[in-house]
Amino acid sequence: MHDLAENHDFALDEKMRRALIERIERGIYFFPMATKRSISAAHSEADVDATLESVGQVLSEFALPKSGH
């Protein structure tokens, strides 16, 4: 039987949580769960651009190293 506590990557989890906290401190709130995502009329094009840039930074921090194949 799979034991989540035994197999959980706590270091990766902590890194992700820290990255999300950094985004919140910059005014960008990203809820990392499979829920409905939406953009309202209250979001300007600059808001959307800033969010996409920030999410791109987070994803690049978690990118796996490219193999030499």
N, C-alpha and C positions, 0 to 999 in steps of 0.2 A: 504494500500500500504506500502511495506517495505521501510523504510528510512535508507539508509546506514549510514548516519552521526549519526542518533539516535542510531543505533544498533552496530556500529563499536567498537571493543575492542581496544581503542587507547593505553592502557597500554601494551597490548600484542604486538601491532604493534611496539611500541617504543622499547620494549625488543628485538624483532626480528631484528630491524634495528641496534640496538647497537651490537648485536651478530654478524651481518654481517660485521659491521665496524671493530670489533675486528679481524675477519678473514682476512679482507683486510690488516690490519696493520701487520698481520703475513705472508702476501704474498700469501694468498689464496683468490681468487675471485670466488664467487659463485653467479650466477645470479638467484634470486629466482622467476623465472617465468616459465611457461610451454613452454619452448623453447627446441630446439634440444640441447642435451648434447653430448659432444664428448671429446675424449682423443686423442691427436695427438702423433706422434712419438717423439715430443719434450718433452713429459712428461716422466720422469724416473719412475721406480717402487717406488722410495722413494717419488717422488712428489705425486703419486697416494695414497700411504700409508698415507702421511701427510694430504692429503685432506680428505680421509675417516675418519681418526682419528678426525679431526677438525669438520667435519659434524656430526659425532657421538656425540661429545661434545655438539654441538648446539642442536641436537635432544634430548639429555638427559636433557638439561636445560628446554625444553618445554614439557617434558613428563608429562602426567597427573598422579596424585597420584594413586597408586593402591588401589582399594577398599578392604575392609576386608571381602569380600564374600568368 
